[in-house]
């Protein structure tokens, strides 16, 4: 008989989510699709299933290679699934795009400069 594992346990074991509760919330929130269908957290996954996982702006499409409900080291967890080439290419494009688009909020850190304080004071008057 083919081994099957609850979806939320597998997502946690494969290290897509830090806790099982976060995995359950993602499944219940519609962030996970199994073979292109919305699912519930108790749904069983089996070898060969295709999962579409959305985390923020990141979307990954993976194929389940091994069913496991035990969380291990990250390099072992990476053997539980295989990410599709299309998904890898899309993530690479998104990574390049995020590096080229400047985000002034991310660049700005630390205490405000004298100029920043003076501008803030002018705004507040």
Phi and psi in degrees as a GROMACS rama.xvg file:
@    title "Ramachandran Plot"
@    xaxis  label "Phi"
@    yaxis  label "Psi"
@TYPE xy
-74.1436  135.819  UNK-2
-73.5975  137.972  UNK-3
-130.908  148.445  UNK-4
-135.381  147.355  UNK-5
-58.7947  142.339  UNK-6
-58.372  -46.2756  UNK-7
-64.5342  -36.3004  UNK-8
-67.253  -40.8761  UNK-9
-65.9451  -43.1235  UNK-10
-60.3897  -38.8543  UNK-11
-68.6115  -44.6398  UNK-12
-66.2048  -33.4381  UNK-13
-82.95  2.02949  UNK-14
65.5906  32.3087  UNK-15
-78.9327  -26.0394  UNK-16
-133.84  146.726  UNK-17
-70.6386  -35.5577  UNK-18
-129.376  161.377  UNK-19
-67.9238  -32.5053  UNK-20
-63.8534  -41.002  UNK-21
-63.9754  -38.1023  UNK-22
-63.8843  -42.3946  UNK-23
-62.8788  -42.8988  UNK-24
-63.8159  -38.626  UNK-25
-65.7966  -42.4325  UNK-26
-64.8048  -47.726  UNK-27
-66.683  -27.2642  UNK-28
-83.6768  2.49526  UNK-29
80.2074  17.4763  UNK-30
-83.7858  -11.3911  UNK-31
-119.279  134.093  UNK-32
-125.983  137.755  UNK-33
-111.946  117.434  UNK-34
51.2671  43.9513  UNK-35
67.6968  17.1909  UNK-36
-121.225  142.622  UNK-37
-65.3265  147.707  UNK-38
-135.122  169.815  UNK-39
-107.08  163.667  UNK-40
-64.2205  -27.3451  UNK-41
-83.2107  -4.36274  UNK-42
-61.8111  139.951  UNK-43
-88.179  137.081  UNK-44
-105.982  151.143  UNK-45
-136.201  167.241  UNK-46
-57.2503  133.027  UNK-47
98.9576  -12.4069  UNK-48
-67.9636  148.201  UNK-49
-107.761  125.456  UNK-50
-112.807  137.54  UNK-51
-110.864  115.79  UNK-52
-115.052  120.959  UNK-53
-108.278  124.907  UNK-54
-132.242  101.084  UNK-55
66.1729  -129.132  UNK-56
-84.4262  -7.16118  UNK-57
-90.2486  129.376  UNK-58
-124.408  127.746  UNK-59
-121.74  139.997  UNK-60
-115.222  119.745  UNK-61
-130.092  152.936  UNK-62
-107.328  133.078  UNK-63
-74.9529  121.161  UNK-64
-99.2377  -40.0319  UNK-65
-133.856  135.392  UNK-66
-92.9709  122.166  UNK-67
-146.616  142.195  UNK-68
-113.583  13.3203  UNK-69
-109.852  129.886  UNK-70
-85.7793  129.021  UNK-71
-127.685  -159.606  UNK-72
-64.7851  156.997  UNK-73
-61.3738  -39.659  UNK-74
-68.1527  -31.2129  UNK-75
-74.3104  -39.665  UNK-76
-62.812  -32.3264  UNK-77
-67.3577  -18.637  UNK-78
-82.2802  -7.19647  UNK-79
-76.2223  -17.927  UNK-80
-144.307  165.912  UNK-81
-131.354  120.456  UNK-82
-79.9894  137.817  UNK-83
-69.0122  150.857  UNK-84
-60.0339  -35.8833  UNK-85
-63.093  -40.9094  UNK-86
-65.6112  -42.4375  UNK-87
-62.4332  -42.4768  UNK-88
-64.9443  -41.3298  UNK-89
-63.7388  -43.4707  UNK-90
-63.6048  -38.2879  UNK-91
-64.4239  -41.7504  UNK-92
-62.1527  -44.5973  UNK-93
-63.5053  -38.2079  UNK-94
-65.5759  -44.2892  UNK-95
-62.9963  -41.7825  UNK-96
-63.6404  -42.6927  UNK-97
-68.3406  -26.6496  UNK-98
-77.926  -29.3982  UNK-99
-84.411  -30.5944  UNK-100
-78.4332  123.686  UNK-101
-80.8534  139.636  UNK-102
-121.648  104.083  UNK-103
-63.1051  -30.6497  UNK-104
-65.8129  -37.7112  UNK-105
-72.0921  -35.9625  UNK-106
-70.283  -29.5034  UNK-107
-87.3685  119.33  UNK-108
-141.01  158.785  UNK-109
86.4921  -166.132  UNK-110
-71.4374  151.985  UNK-111
-68.2049  147.427  UNK-112
-78.6436  173.323  UNK-113
-60.6102  -41.327  UNK-114
-62.2272  -43.1951  UNK-115
-60.3651  -43.5053  UNK-116
-63.6584  -41.8221  UNK-117
-64.8443  -39.8979  UNK-118
-65.062  -40.2071  UNK-119
-65.0278  -41.9558  UNK-120
-62.3821  -39.8315  UNK-121
-64.2425  -37.9189  UNK-122
-67.2821  -37.289  UNK-123
-79.71  -14.1451  UNK-124
